[in-house]
Amino acid sequence: MIGERGAAGSRTPGTATRGETVPTVPPAETAARRTAVDVTALLERGRTLATPVLRTAVDRLAPPMDTVAAYHFGWIDAQGNPTAGDGGKAVRPALAVLSAEVTGAAPETGVPGAVAVELVHNFSLLHDDLMDGDEQRRHRDTVWKVHGPAQAILVGDALFALANEVLLELGTVEAGRAARRLTTATRALIDGQAQDISYEHRDRVSVEECLEMEGNKTGALLACASSIGAVLGGADDATADALEKYGYHLGLAFQAVDDLLGIWGDPEATGKQTWSDLRQRKKSLPVVAALAAEGPAAARLGELLAADAKSSDFENFSEEEFAARARLIEEAGGRDWTAEEARRQHTIAIEALDAVDMPEQVRARFTALADFVVVRKR
Ligand SMILES: CC(C)=CCC/C(C)=C/CC/C(C)=C/COP(=O)(O)OP(=O)(O)O
């Protein structure tokens, strides 16, 4: 097991103090470790180092998959014209190249890992959009919408294969270790997706089940991103495991914030539809925390969601009907509880760094990336 699980029962949903919805202030207990870090520059460094290698890898795909993938990454528009589109926040490449620096290696050492993780991440997004029927991603129509479901499946599969190719063609012992960790993380990611989808059809999901699912679906790949550069730089297993623990809890914080944005996020910022997770009947953290609470709002929410599951008219629900469900989730305490959970996971992540000997500037950068994940709005 990578991280600390359980203990959810001791943090009873519905009892959180009312506060920020999406946390906007990094938790005070980690403030002392913070020095000025330009997170935008850190994200840009990961993107700049990874993108040329990513593009070369994507160019290997047979037409039309190369073009479809280029559209997904935001390099061209739906007509094939070059764009400076939104290729995502590039959190994983930033973590991967930073983790190489833990070993004293140059950030470039982490680039094949950054590219491999980003390929797996994007494979999962392509398939996820198709499974969820999502029509918008990164402010553009999704690949299945523009190029059809078959291309979304094929390009997703191809990106997954490319990820392993990019690592294994290095031919080193370290690359073999990195590929093994990435493959294990990918299997956890798929497990998490299967759990997530199965929960959509259940009336009740416990907070513990939701956290386990989110640890698989999001924590495992962020754990891999946070350690893969160090593995390529020759880090021992204990160091890689400690960095994985940081990334796993960072992933849980990331997903908690994602769950908040999936209900209350600004579509202009997230690039997704309003109430996107409610439209999918997702049993995300705010929902399961609200359902686990006591009181009239939780009870009414339970009744409504049970009726929705059987409703033949769900697809035609109005904005107001989704807004009413969001209000009940908030009244039952699901919104505040999830924001608090994001802060709690953020703290565990940063404390995990204590087990690793690394330059203080590198530690400050990991801390700053964790802060960014918690306060992000997209
Ligand atoms: C096998 C399968 C289909 C798995 C799907 C798993 C899945 C979709 C997990 C969600 C992970 C997540 C929070 C993505 C957004 O990342 P981000 O906000 O960093 O995205 P960005 O790259 O657009 O910034």
Ligand as a Chemical Component Dictionary entry (heavy atoms), coordinates in Angstrom:
data_LIG
# 
_chem_comp.id                   LIG 
_chem_comp.type                 NON-POLYMER 
_chem_comp.pdbx_formal_charge   0 
_chem_comp.three_letter_code    LIG 
# 
loop_
_chem_comp_atom.comp_id 
_chem_comp_atom.atom_id 
_chem_comp_atom.alt_atom_id 
_chem_comp_atom.type_symbol 
_chem_comp_atom.charge 
_chem_comp_atom.model_Cartn_x 
_chem_comp_atom.model_Cartn_y 
_chem_comp_atom.model_Cartn_z 
_chem_comp_atom.pdbx_ordinal 
LIG C1  C1  C 0 -8.866  3.732  -17.491 1  
LIG C2  C2  C 0 -9.551  5.026  -17.370 2  
LIG C3  C3  C 0 -10.492 5.405  -18.421 3  
LIG C4  C4  C 0 -9.272  5.799  -16.315 4  
LIG C5  C5  C 0 -9.823  7.150  -16.101 5  
LIG C6  C6  C 0 -9.351  7.675  -14.807 6  
LIG C7  C7  C 0 -9.608  9.140  -14.672 7  
LIG C8  C8  C 0 -10.270 9.922  -15.725 8  
LIG C9  C9  C 0 -9.209  9.734  -13.573 9  
LIG C10 C10 C 0 -9.368  11.186 -13.345 10 
LIG C11 C11 C 0 -8.036  11.783 -13.098 11 
LIG C12 C12 C 0 -8.095  13.266 -13.201 12 
LIG C13 C13 C 0 -8.371  14.022 -11.970 13 
LIG C14 C14 C 0 -7.917  13.845 -14.380 14 
LIG C15 C15 C 0 -7.798  15.305 -14.593 15 
LIG O1  O1  O 0 -6.424  15.600 -14.528 16 
LIG P1  P1  P 0 -5.879  17.052 -14.838 17 
LIG O2  O2  O 0 -6.791  18.042 -14.201 18 
LIG O3  O3  O 0 -4.445  17.098 -14.475 19 
LIG O4  O4  O 0 -6.055  17.128 -16.402 20 
LIG P2  P2  P 0 -5.291  18.097 -17.433 21 
LIG O5  O5  O 0 -4.167  17.284 -18.001 22 
LIG O6  O6  O 0 -6.329  18.410 -18.464 23 
LIG O7  O7  O 0 -4.843  19.318 -16.693 24 
# 
loop_
_chem_comp_bond.comp_id 
_chem_comp_bond.atom_id_1 
_chem_comp_bond.atom_id_2 
_chem_comp_bond.value_order 
_chem_comp_bond.pdbx_ordinal 
LIG C1  C2  SING 1  
LIG C2  C3  SING 2  
LIG C2  C4  DOUB 3  
LIG C4  C5  SING 4  
LIG C5  C6  SING 5  
LIG C6  C7  SING 6  
LIG C7  C8  SING 7  
LIG C7  C9  DOUB 8  
LIG C9  C10 SING 9  
LIG C10 C11 SING 10 
LIG C11 C12 SING 11 
LIG C12 C13 SING 12 
LIG C12 C14 DOUB 13 
LIG C14 C15 SING 14 
LIG C15 O1  SING 15 
LIG O1  P1  SING 16 
LIG P1  O2  DOUB 17 
LIG P1  O3  SING 18 
LIG P1  O4  SING 19 
LIG O4  P2  SING 20 
LIG P2  O5  DOUB 21 
LIG P2  O6  SING 22 
LIG P2  O7  SING 23 
# 
